[in-house]
Amino acid sequence: MAWLDVTKGWAILWVVYFHSFTCWMKPPSPIEPGFFQNVAQPELWTTPYSIFLSLARTFGIGLSQLGFHAVGLFLVASGFVLAQSAMRTISTRGKVSWGSWIVSRLARLYPMYWLAHLVYLLSPGEARLEPVDGRFLVSLTGLRFLSIDYNFFYLNAAWWYFCLILQLFALFPFLIWAYLRWGPARFLAATLAVGFLTRVFLLYLHPVSGQWVLGGCGLSRLPEFAFGMVLGGGYAQHPDRWERWLLQGRGFLAGLCLYPFALLVYQLPRGYVFVDFLTGVACFLVVAGASGFWAKVPILGSLLALAGSFSYGIYLVHQPYAIHFASFLQGQPATVALPCLMILVAGLALWGACLEKILHRWLTPPVAPASISP
């Protein structure tokens, strides 16, 4: 599925750019009231050229500020990949060996996560915003919801996502059982209900730190993951039909129509209960829908797919570098800063991909050449 690697490639580069951009400047966010009025400043429109520049600037800032929506995209993509893989295994072998599955997942996740900690300790050129103390040991476990106010964003704020993925992977065997037992429609309805009720409880009935809603409690992000599972389950049974829907315009248009509505939900009372799900689904549909085109572009498609293949390593190491190097651009005009940010994004993507590739080669035993009988 080259299109899925391209989708993840765009998403991870968007995340790296978002973290770099917000260290260069902090303009209003498109999820805040009055964003268009404050950024576009229509009262200053005097010529067609000034209108064009204003709208282009507004679009660029808005797109740059929404990079955090890629988190929802990755949750949908994770559910998609795991569900379609499990469904194919069940259709060919009759069942999944969950013990082996869990071991393989942990073996995939933890070595690179631990290497990222070592890189943080040894590498120069990284932002070090907190001291290395006893919380480092908690961070190594990945259970960053322990004493969440002290550990969730410790050292590398991006690592909170690792804690969320651990929880969703732990739930996955039960989720796939429920999917097979109830069917996609009932399964999605039930998981949406669980996820939204969890958010209502954490936000309003028993208000707690927002970090629990962000991902400290895996159930709060279950809707995006479950939606991806429904897509993946359908894809496993009818791949051609689902690829046509996703990649030939209909999925893209559905996401494009959903996105403005999802942004408006930020402004509604109690809208935050639903907004992560809506933006995650819209983001996935738009980026995946466009990936069918980008995958066919020579060189660019291959580079995006390569970034997507190593998105895990890029995610784990990029943020301290992004904070450190982008901070030198503060006060610089866009004509200087934006090209530098693009170079920084490319360099951090290459660095993270190389680290993951090296680790993979080190952990993968060499394959002995096949003997040739006389």
Buried (B, 14 or more C-beta within 10 A) or exposed (E): BBBBBBBBBBBBBBBBBBBBBBBBBEBBBBBEEEBBEEBBEEEEBEEEEEBEEBBEBBEBBBBBBBBBBBBBBBBBBBBBBBBBBBBBBBEEEEEBEBEEBBEEBEEBBBBBBBBBBEBBEEEEEBBEEBEEEEBBEBBEEBBBBBEBEBBBBBBBBBBBBBBBBBBBBEBBBEBBEBBBEBEBEEBBEBBBEBBBBBBEBBBEEEEBEEBBBBBBBBBBBBBBBBBBBBBBBBBBEEEEEBBBBBBEEEBBEBBBEBBEEBBEBBEEEEEBBBBBBBBBBBBBBBBBBBBBBBBEEEEEBBBBBBBBBBBBBBBBBBBBBBBBBBEEBEEBEEEEBBEBBEEBBBBBBBBBBBBBBEBBEEEEEEEEEEEEEE
